[in-house]
Amino acid sequence: MKYDLIIIGSGPAGYVAAIRAGQVGLKTAIIEKDAIGGMCLNWGCIPTKALIESAKFYNRLNDAAEFGIEGIDLKKLDFNWPKAVERAYKVVNKLTNGVEFLLKKNGVETIMGEAEIVGEHEISVNNRTIEAENIIIATGSLPERIPGEGSNLDIRALYKMKKLPESIAVYGHGPVSVELAQLFNLLGVKTYLITEQEKTLIPQADQFLNDFILKKLKSQGIKIQKNLPSKDVPVLNASLRKAILPAIKPEIDLTDDGFVQTNLNLQTSVSNIYAIGDVNGRSYLAHVGSAQGVFAVNHIKGIEKRMDIRSYPLNIYTVPEMAQIGFTEQELQEENVEYKVNEMPLSINGKAMTEGDTEGVVRILSEKKLGEVMGVQIIGPNATDMIAEAAAFIEMEATIYDVARTVHAHPTVSEVFMETGMDALDKAIHK
């Protein structure tokens, strides 16, 4: 059997690439050794965010009386972890079934098994060899094992717990470690965050966001330290990730830290073999992996386009949420760009007040001379959704003048964008 394209791995990078390939008429197969949807849909992005929503709901009940809701006995409240996991997996199953349907709808053959690349155009799977004009590696990544002794849980262990532990240590730095530490803290678990990078808990984020979340975590009672606590405390591994590589006979170049090295077209040193998503080390973000999947398939079809990862948002699902896009303030300083910073708090916003959730800010970095929007950071309950508006500004190379004259419906939290743009023009209405 010969295909135009074979994709190894069915996470957000792989399955999106496969669907796109089917849409543009490529005879395509996707190989998955575990579960369709990969880590993100089955154990990572989706179920963890569902659990975070359960924790937020549970925590919000403390404010019920303020909203006029009576009769809730807070002393009797209890969080049922298995029930929350059950709800999370209802969402997971609906999404993974949807992915399987879309693959089939677009003519993609799904092969369950472990793939080995045995030639530039050959893959061995389930004791048979199949051929492809092009191959995409989309096998993802996993955290390295925590050094030392003690309980060393991976993310999958969370969903098997019968009840919440009295205490837990989350090991690592980056968005996932911060999100998980805050998840357990919201549920009343004594939480440790183990990291050697306290000042930059999220390395890719602007220091403004890092400073905020560090202060927030400490105010919530999360203990941030370098060393693991006692052996009795379970340790959840959320450290930065390393590439998962299939067996590969044709030699391809790797980066110094073990990721697949690719050029700007996402091709490996073997030109008909591409690598997308976590495995190439360019970004660990699911939506960037999906964008790379579309990009790689388009390149195979001869569609040339430039990919700029800086134009994709970074979302952090903390409470409140945080998000950014474009340049950070530190990057602008390194590149000697003259810029100015304007920000507006959610505390001035009518919709935020009605929701009882006014912690947050919209912050815009703009180039001084022409006013081009260079970067945006948002802190707020819907920051991970609101950043999409900033993504449009970045993509269109909009200026603060464009932001200021973009009319927003009232009352909405997104009005803060318009206010920040007007503030950049020294004409903010509500400041």
SULRA-V424655 format. One record per pair of residues at least 24 apart in sequence whose C-alpha atoms are under 7 Angstrom apart, sorted by the first residue. I is the first residue (numbers start at 1). J is the second residue. If there is no record, write none. Layout:
I | J
I | J
This chain:
1 | 130
1 | 131
2 | 130
2 | 131
2 | 132
3 | 27
3 | 28
3 | 131
3 | 132
3 | 133
4 | 28
4 | 132
4 | 133
4 | 134
5 | 29
5 | 132
5 | 133
5 | 134
5 | 135
6 | 30
6 | 132
6 | 134
6 | 135
6 | 136
7 | 31
7 | 135
7 | 136
7 | 137
7 | 138
8 | 32
8 | 115
8 | 136
8 | 137
8 | 138
8 | 139
9 | 137
9 | 138
9 | 139
10 | 36
10 | 37
10 | 38
11 | 36
11 | 37
11 | 38
11 | 39
11 | 40
12 | 37
12 | 286
12 | 289
12 | 290
13 | 138
13 | 276
13 | 277
13 | 289
13 | 290
13 | 292
13 | 293
14 | 138
14 | 293
16 | 290
16 | 293
16 | 294
17 | 293
17 | 294
17 | 297
18 | 108
19 | 102
19 | 103
19 | 106
20 | 294
20 | 297
21 | 297
22 | 106
22 | 107
22 | 108
23 | 106
28 | 108
28 | 109
29 | 108
29 | 109
29 | 110
30 | 109
30 | 110
30 | 111
31 | 110
31 | 111
31 | 112
31 | 113
31 | 115
32 | 111
32 | 112
32 | 113
32 | 114
33 | 112
33 | 113
33 | 114
36 | 96
37 | 96
41 | 92
41 | 96
42 | 92
43 | 155
43 | 156
46 | 92
47 | 88
47 | 89
47 | 92
50 | 88
51 | 84
51 | 85
51 | 88
52 | 183
54 | 84
55 | 183
55 | 186
55 | 187
59 | 186
81 | 163
81 | 164
82 | 162
85 | 159
115 | 246
116 | 246
116 | 247
116 | 248
117 | 247
117 | 248
117 | 249
118 | 248
118 | 249
118 | 250
119 | 249
119 | 250
120 | 250
134 | 272
134 | 273
135 | 272
135 | 273
135 | 274
136 | 273
136 | 274
136 | 275
137 | 274
137 | 275
137 | 276
138 | 275
138 | 276
138 | 277
138 | 279
139 | 244
139 | 245
139 | 279
140 | 243
140 | 244
140 | 277
140 | 278
140 | 279
141 | 241
141 | 242
141 | 243
141 | 244
141 | 278
141 | 279
142 | 241
142 | 242
142 | 243
142 | 244
143 | 237
143 | 238
143 | 239
143 | 240
143 | 241
143 | 242
144 | 239
144 | 241
144 | 242
146 | 237
150 | 231
151 | 234
151 | 235
152 | 234
152 | 235
152 | 236
152 | 237
153 | 235
153 | 236
153 | 237
154 | 236
154 | 237
165 | 189
166 | 190
167 | 191
167 | 233
168 | 192
168 | 233
168 | 234
168 | 235
169 | 193
169 | 194
169 | 233
169 | 234
169 | 235
169 | 236
170 | 194
170 | 235
170 | 236
170 | 237
170 | 238
171 | 195
171 | 235
171 | 236
171 | 237
171 | 238
171 | 239
172 | 237
172 | 238
172 | 239
172 | 240
173 | 201
173 | 202
173 | 239
173 | 240
174 | 201
174 | 202
174 | 203
174 | 240
175 | 202
175 | 316
176 | 238
177 | 238
179 | 317
179 | 318
182 | 318
185 | 222
191 | 222
191 | 223
192 | 222
192 | 223
192 | 224
193 | 222
193 | 223
193 | 224
193 | 225
194 | 224
194 | 225
194 | 226
194 | 227
194 | 228
195 | 225
195 | 226
196 | 226
206 | 328
206 | 329
206 | 330
243 | 278
243 | 279
244 | 279
265 | 296
266 | 296
288 | 312
311 | 391
311 | 394
311 | 395
312 | 391
313 | 387
313 | 391
315 | 384
319 | 381
320 | 379
320 | 380
320 | 381
321 | 379
321 | 380
321 | 381
321 | 382
321 | 383
321 | 384
322 | 378
322 | 379
322 | 380
322 | 383
322 | 384
323 | 377
323 | 378
323 | 379
323 | 383
323 | 384
323 | 387
324 | 376
324 | 377
324 | 378
324 | 387
325 | 375
325 | 376
325 | 377
325 | 391
326 | 374
326 | 375
326 | 376
326 | 394
327 | 374
327 | 375
328 | 375
338 | 367
338 | 368
339 | 365
339 | 366
339 | 367
339 | 368
340 | 365
340 | 366
340 | 367
340 | 368
341 | 365
341 | 366
342 | 420
342 | 423
342 | 424
343 | 420
344 | 416
344 | 419
344 | 420
346 | 416
348 | 430
349 | 413
349 | 416
350 | 411
351 | 411
351 | 412
351 | 413
352 | 413
362 | 416
362 | 417
362 | 420
366 | 400
371 | 399
371 | 400
372 | 397
372 | 398
372 | 399
372 | 400
373 | 397
373 | 398
373 | 399
373 | 400
386 | 414
400 | 424
